[in-house]
Amino acid sequence: MSSPASPLRIGLAGLGTVGIGVVKIVQRHADLIAARAGRPVVITAVSARDRTKNRDADLSAYAWETDPVALARRDDVDVFVEVMGGHEGPARAATEAAIAAGKDVVTANKALLAHHGQALAEAAEAAGRVIRFEAAVAGGIPVIKALTEGLAGNRITRVMGVMNGTCNYILTRMQNAGLSYDQVFEEARQLGYLEADPNLDVGGIDAGHKLALLAAIAFGIRVAFDKVELEGIGNVSTEDINLADEMGYHIKLLGVAQLSGRGLEQRMTPCLVPAESPLGQLQGGTNVVVLEGDSVGQIVMRGPGAGEGPTASAVMGDVIDLARGLRLSTFGQPAATLQQAVAAKSATPAAYYLRMTLLDKPGALAKIATCIGEAGISIDQMRQLNQHGEADEKATVLIVTHKAAPADIAHALGQFGQTGVLVGEPVALRIEEV
């Protein structure tokens, strides 16, 4: 490896939006970075599939590798920066090759770490190497640095946040423009906001990856993405958004992780949050992460969750830390000491918003109310919203419960189907007081 006074040499795998953002920062701020890091930071080699593509950046000074694994093994690379994406294939192979070749790794790849983080962390630590991944969670917000460094003296009690800008864009656009989910989904697709597989965004998977990584650091557990309760935003209607607004709430895809005596609760689901709260006020593609510690109380961090500049900024923060000689365990403590997570369904009581369509016939609403009562749930408000028309003989009903255990809500929803008066599936959204 290079001596401390010599340049830190980057091998950059991936020349998409984020990769080019990294190139621009290294070129534009060379003197600033050298002053802050105590040594120059340079790119020596890059890798991407198509060398002929116009990328709006001068790459002529860099060696080129078509194969990222070859890039990871180069002798003139100290830090392998992976911004290709994907949790299998080239990204995984190249990251493993970099560690085996004695390189440190900086990655923006939340899927890779959500699926293989424990194995990669153990391999890196066995080789005396470091994996840094600030850019993988919440874009430009330095939340991993906050957890691993600034709040290291706290027992973290809860991690919460809105961590997918595309979902937040869709929900706020539906609210502000009165457009349907399908209309805004198509708009987001045309604007290039959606992943190649849109379900990664709207199904909550991308945000679930991020939540699992934060939970690992916060609670000293192995990454447990497969234990995250996932529910996307596809069933949220403009009607739900308007009704929530009338009650003083906004609907957000909200991630919550907390460790209780029962185990680790991780959920990424649409929730109602107070309109005036930091989460409720969030617009467009912005992210917000809330960290709660026993000594510090509540910390709210807000900023751009994606994009060339913010994500490249996070990548370079990690690179500069390595140039300074700051070396931390991947998840804030040695990987071998991370505990196996015991998954627990959320048991924290909350009020719930329930919307359903019923056959408009005598006793229909009473049957639903009976199911709720028999589940031990009390009703805060209940009203019929509209009549669909005599031909339809259907009516939409809104019910807001008092605080109830999630298991009791699930039981009541299961009983609704036995009443013979329910049309379609009910919508049930937790009301999170934040």
Secondary structure by P-SEA (a helix, b strand, c coil): ccccccccccccccccaaaaaaaaaaaacaaaaaaaacbbbbbccccccccccccccccccbbbbccaaaaaacccccbbbbcccccccaaaaaaaaaaaabbbbbbccaaaaaacaaaaaaaaaaacbbbbcccccccccaaaaaaaccccccccccccccccaaaaaaaaaaaaacccaaaaaaaaaaaccccccccccccaaaaaaaaaaaaaaacccccccccccccccccccaaaaaaaaaacbbbcbbbbbbbccccbbbbbbbbbcccccccccccccbbbbbbbcccccbbbbbcccccaaaaaaaaaaaaaaaaacccccccccccccccccccccccbbbbbbbbbccccccaaaaaaaaaaaaaccccccccccccccccccbbbbbbbbccccaaaaaaaaaacccccccccbbbbbbbccc
